[in-house]
Amino acid sequence: MRIARFVTDSDPVYGVVTGEPGEEIITQLTGDPFYQGIQESGQTHQLDDVRLVAPIIPRSKLVGVGKNYAAHAEEMGGGLPSSPLLFLMPNTAVVGPDEPVTLPSFSDQVSYEAEMAVVIGRICKDVPLERVPEVIFGYTVANDLTARDAQRSDNQWARAKGFDGSAPLGPWIETELDPEALRITGTHNGTTVQDGNTSQMIFGVAELVSYISQAMTLLPGDVILTGTPAGVGLLSDGDTFEAEIEGIGTLLNTFRA
């Protein structure tokens, strides 16, 4: 099931997307599916007649995972992490599909990172590996933008990873998906620059959710960004970037200075 968040001429609402590409219909939901379940209102729209926004704005947090693909760890320098390398991002970092992202004025080295994102569906703490599927609402596509110069100079990643617009998410949340072997690609100005598979992650989804939940309580709508394959590069004014994940969809954003 594809759960999207959209606007027509009012506040954002949730909906269920059905249909084949180019013929999708979105059925509006009543209330918040994270707290009230999937309750269809009966009101429908053609997908082309609405504007999709970020499928979730976390009420609490986004948790990023660094260097979770061996080839990416190598291209960034240093060895492989012995345990998940975590960082936090504010919810003000989130933007949606097709939204323009303004590159931060403090950096001239912002890079793209196509990633799979896990969306948490229920409050949880100290989740055993075998029970991780019970706490996952679904999966979406992310672009974990990083100000590389700030990352090097600051000795921590809050500014480099958490600036406004640094976490595009979308186009929707796929709730019925096996995340273990999905192709993930990144296309920069029409050229494929990242091409990996979630099977290449050093720490898989179950390991990440369990590990993170040992340190902090996860709440409905929290988002975990699971790391990026090799091939990261820099963005400039006027660029486009598409992050695509098999079984979910494509997240497109444009960038401006």
C-alpha positions, 0 to 999 in steps of 0.5 A, a space after each residue: 500500500 502506498 501512503 502519500 500526503 498531499 494538498 489540493 487547496 487546503 491543509 495537507 491530508 493523507 491518501 492511499 495511491 492506487 493504479 498503474 503509472 500515469 493512471 494513479 488515483 489517490 483516495 483521501 484518508 480520514 485523520 492520521 494513519 499513524 494514530 487512527 489507522 487506514 480509514 478511507 473517506 471515499 473522496 478521490 482525486 487523480 494524482 495529477 490533480 494534487 500536489 504531493 508533499 513530504 509523506 511524513 514530517 517526523 514529530 520527533 526525529 530523523 536518525 541518519 546512519 553514516 558509512 553503511 555501504 562498504 564502497 561508500 565508506 571507502 570513497 569517504 576515507 577511513 575503515 568500515 564502522 564496527 557498529 552503526 554510525 548515527 547522527 540526528 537531524 531536525 524535522 525542519 530538514 524535511 522537504 517533499 518530492 518536486 520541491 526546490 531545495 535552496 543550498 545553504 549559504 555557508 557551504 559550497 560543497 553540498 552532495 547528494 546521497 540516495 537512500 532508503 528510509 524506514 518510517 516507524 509506525 509505533 512507539 518502541 524501545 529495545 526492540 528485539 531483531 525478530 520483532 522489528 517488522 512489528 514496529 515499521 510502518 513502511 519505507 520511502 525514498 530519501 536524499 541525505 544532503 550533506 555539506 561536506 565542508 561543514 562536515 569536515 570543519 565542525 567535528 560533528 554533523 548537526 550543521 552539515 546534515 541538518 540544514 533546512 531542506 537537507 532531507 528530501 523524502 517521498 514520493 510516498 510510503 510503501 507499507 508492503 515491501 521486503 527491504 533486503 534486496 532492492 536496487 537503489 539509484 541516483 541520477 544527477 542531471 540525467 546521468 546515473 551516478 549511484 547504482 547499488 542494492 540494499 543487500 549491500 548495507 553493512 547493517 540491515 534494517 532489522 539491525 539498525 532499528 534494534 540498535 537505535 531503539 536501545 539508545 532512544 525511544 522511537 515514536 510513530 513517524 520517526 524516520 531512519 535514513 539507512 545510508 547511501 551507496 557509492 557515487 556521491 558528488 556535489 550539487 550546483 545551482 540549477 541541478 536536478 537529482 532523482 533518487 529511485 528505489 525499486 518497489 517504492 518510486 522516484 524522488 525528484 528535487 531541483 536545487 538552487 543557490 
